[in-house]
C-alpha cells in the first residue's frame, strides 16, 4: 500500500511539473500577445521615472486588461484542454 502511495505521489509531482512548464509557456504567449502594451508601458516608465505611477496609469490599465484576457485562469484551462495530449505526453516522458 505504501509503494502504491509513493507511485501516485510521483505521478502527481510529474503532472505538477508538466503543468508548471505549460503555465510558463502559456504566460510567454500572453506576453507576446500583449507585447505592444508592455512596450508602451516600458517607454512611458522610462520617460517618466518616479512619476510613472501617475503618468502611466492608463497604459498600465490597458496592459493589465490585456494580461487579464490572455493570462486568466479560464484561458489557461482552455489552453490545457486544447493541449491535453501534449500534457499527457510530458507526464509519461517525465
CORNORZI-V815863 format. One record per residue. N is the residue number from 1. RES is the residue in three letters. NEAR is the number of other C-alpha atoms within 10 Angstrom. D_CENTER is the distance of its C-alpha to the mean C-alpha in Angstrom with 2 decimals. Layout:
n res near d_center
N RES NEAR D_CENTER
N RES NEAR D_CENTER
//
This chain:
n res near d_center
1 UNK 6 36.72
2 UNK 7 35.15
3 UNK 8 34.25
4 UNK 9 32.61
5 UNK 10 30.44
6 UNK 11 29.33
7 UNK 12 28.54
8 UNK 12 26.38
9 UNK 12 24.61
10 UNK 13 23.96
11 UNK 15 22.49
12 UNK 13 20.19
13 UNK 14 18.99
14 UNK 17 18.49
15 UNK 18 16.50
16 UNK 13 14.33
17 UNK 15 13.96
18 UNK 21 13.22
19 UNK 17 10.56
20 UNK 12 9.00
21 UNK 14 9.38
22 UNK 19 8.06
23 UNK 17 4.69
24 UNK 12 5.01
25 UNK 12 6.57
26 UNK 18 4.59
27 UNK 17 2.71
28 UNK 13 6.43
29 UNK 14 7.77
30 UNK 19 6.86
31 UNK 18 8.44
32 UNK 13 11.15
33 UNK 15 11.91
34 UNK 20 12.31
35 UNK 15 14.05
36 UNK 12 17.37
37 UNK 21 16.41
38 UNK 20 14.98
39 UNK 12 18.27
40 UNK 16 20.39
41 UNK 21 19.19
42 UNK 16 19.75
43 UNK 12 23.20
44 UNK 18 24.06
45 UNK 18 23.20
46 UNK 12 25.22
47 UNK 13 28.10
48 UNK 14 28.28
49 UNK 10 27.73
50 UNK 10 28.21
51 UNK 13 28.63
52 UNK 16 24.99
53 UNK 12 24.42
54 UNK 9 27.21
55 UNK 15 27.34
56 UNK 18 23.70
57 UNK 14 22.99
58 UNK 12 22.86
59 UNK 17 20.58
60 UNK 20 18.19
61 UNK 13 18.43
62 UNK 16 17.70
63 UNK 21 14.59
64 UNK 16 13.37
65 UNK 14 14.49
66 UNK 19 12.70
67 UNK 19 9.25
68 UNK 14 10.42
69 UNK 14 11.37
70 UNK 20 8.57
71 UNK 21 5.58
72 UNK 14 8.14
73 UNK 11 8.97
74 UNK 12 11.51
75 UNK 15 9.65
76 UNK 16 7.51
77 UNK 12 11.05
78 UNK 12 12.59
79 UNK 14 10.47
80 UNK 17 11.50
81 UNK 12 14.94
82 UNK 11 15.39
83 UNK 12 14.39
84 UNK 12 16.38
85 UNK 11 18.96
86 UNK 14 16.71
87 UNK 18 15.25
88 UNK 14 18.90
89 UNK 11 20.01
90 UNK 17 17.68
91 UNK 18 19.04
92 UNK 12 22.55
93 UNK 9 22.31
94 UNK 13 21.11
//
